[in-house]
Amino acid sequence: MLFNSISFIVFFPIVVFLYFLVPKKIRYLWLLAASYFFYMCWNAKYAVLLLYSTAITYLSGLLIDRCDKKGHSEKRKKLYVAMSFVMNLSLLFLFKYFNFAVDNINFILAKCNIEVITPGFDLLLPVGISFYIFQALSYTMDVYRKEIYVERNFFKYALFVSFFPQLVAGPIERSKNLLRQIGRDLPFCYENFRRGLLIMLWGYFQKIVIADRIGLLVDTVYGNVDKYQGGYFLLASVLFAVQIYCDFSGYSLIAVGAAKVMGFELMENFDCPYFAKSVAEFWRRWHISLTSWFRDYLYIPLGGNRKGTFRKYLNIMIVFLVSGLWHGAQWTYVIWGGLNGLFQVVGSLLMPARKKVAKFFHVKENSFCHRLMKTFVTFVLVDFTWIFFRAGSVREALHMIKSICTVFNPWIFFDQSIYQLGLSQKQFLLLIFCLLVLLVADWLKFKNINILDKLLKQDIWYRWPIYIVGILFVLVFGIWGNAYDAQAFVYFQF
């Protein structure tokens, strides 16, 4: 059930209405049932996998807590943690990486003139499996580190893992935040209700109006790499950077808003990432829940920056290579992750030299021009990596990069050629207008100006026309597809 589908528009109000109608003591049971129904709308059989991951991490928490109370050795606690990770990651490997591993082993064996092994299984990737497994594993680690008390109510814990707003594409919530909110007495709050709906509306604007509109052009170019060249690839790649931001940020906003309507607070997942002035800063602002997960549960356990400069850079590379693999079982994702890690390492190594050069030429590092230049360079580097993320293969990505660097065809931006890429001239102009709205909104947020707070402080005669115009704009100019065929979110495939 997609957020941008008619079924969700019917499902969500019913869930919220009954949530505040049923007795407070059993509200979590209603949300649990609704969450499993939400997930089973994709494939009912795969709810078993969700239940499996939930049960394993729930039991691991109980066993770790028992070790603490019985005074058992630290080795036994670590054994339970390891068992939880192995059993969950084995499930993830089977469904997401088994065929990838088999294909690569077969490739190596073929190079050595050795008979290939049995082909992989034809398994459909369960939607959201990477997200809910990582969320469940964070609970195991939090209990082990004594950062949260063990949850003994299985159904409350099951709701933590399966909470429908953020189940299939995040944010990847921590038990320290979401689990503590489950079971609380949360009366209906009009302020939460209206704020949540407005956050959802902004998410729908990003997804349906901007991301899905850009997707028509990006899919046309990236789906025909042998047909286009040069400027076409450059335009599609720049727009893809915006598409994936609006698509994923849009989902996160709808999730945060939907949760807020019911009184739950989810973490912010995006914080104006394209205003970052370095790749490292970009990753502090992009997919914050995943970045912080890898920081807390991989980077720091590996030693972080506590074991010398070389280990620090090695740990960064490991984290981003794993992050790339987390996104998908293809070498394009691994390269994408590796490049993001490499840019951070190189940026850190060159920082002393950059400071000396800036000092020698009397460059004011806090000047607007210098900050703008750093933001532009960061966007170029990040957008370069997005080519590998979006391309169907490494060969296609390299072909596109070569074409961008060697083919000079700027006239396509003036002879109306770009209007043959899935968007008419009117649609393209509408897109530009929407991008300007997004740019202004993100810039205000970057400057710590809360537009929502300012809007809600206005009189009713000012606010309601804005609400109505916003809703009508999304309904009229949203990309709904044929017969309201909702477009899936990009991150659903991960």
HURA-V550857 format. One line per field, one symbol per residue. phi: phi as a letter, one per 40 degrees, with the letter a starting at -180 (. if undefined). psi: psi as a letter, one per 20 degrees, with the letter a starting at -180 (. if undefined). burial: # if it has 16 or more other ideal C-beta (glycine too) atoms within 10 Angstrom, else .. Layout:
BEGIN
phi = ???
psi = ???
burial = ???
END
This chain:
BEGIN
phi = .cdcbcccccccccccdcccccddcbcccccccccccdccccadccccccccccccccccccccccdcccgccccccccccccccccccccccccbbcccccccccccccccfbcccddcccbccccgcccccccccccdcccccgcacccccccccccdcbdcdbccagdcccccbcccccgccbccbcccccccccccccccccccccccccdccccccccacccbafccccccccccdcccccccccccccccccccdcgcbbccbbbfccccbacccdccbbfdccdcccccbbcccchfbcbgccccccccccdccccccdcicacccccdccccccccccccccddcccccccccfcccccccccccccccccccccdccccccccaccccccccccccbbbbccccbbgcccbbhbccccccccccccccccccccccccgbcccccccccccccccdcdcccccccccbcccgcffcccccdcccb
psi = oqhkqhhhhggghgggghgihqqhhjhhhghgghghgghihgohhihhgghghggghghhgghghhgghikrqhhgghghgggggghghhgggghhighgggghghgghhhjkqpqrprrqnppoppjhhghghghhhgghhghikiqqpoiohhghhhghjohhjgikaqnqqhhfghhhpiqonrpohghghgghhggghghggghgfghghhggghgghimhihrrdhghgghgghhhhghghgghggggggggghhhjjqoqqpipmlhjjqjrhghgiiiplhhgghghghiggghiickikrgghghghgggghghgghhhqmqhhhgggghghgghggghghigghhhgghhgjlpohjqggghgghgggggggghghhghhhqirhggghggggghhhpomiihiijjhijjkiprgghghgggghhhggggghggghjkoohgghgiirqhihghhgggggghggggjqoirpllnqpqqgihi.
burial = #####..#..##..##..##......##.###.###.##..#...##.##..#############.#.........#.###..##.##..##..##.###.#...#.............#....####################...#.##...#####################..##.###..#.....###############################..#..#####################################.##.##.############.##########.##.#..#.........######.###########################.##.........................##..##.###########....##.###.##.......#.....#..###...##.##..##..#..##..#...........................##..###......##.####.#
END
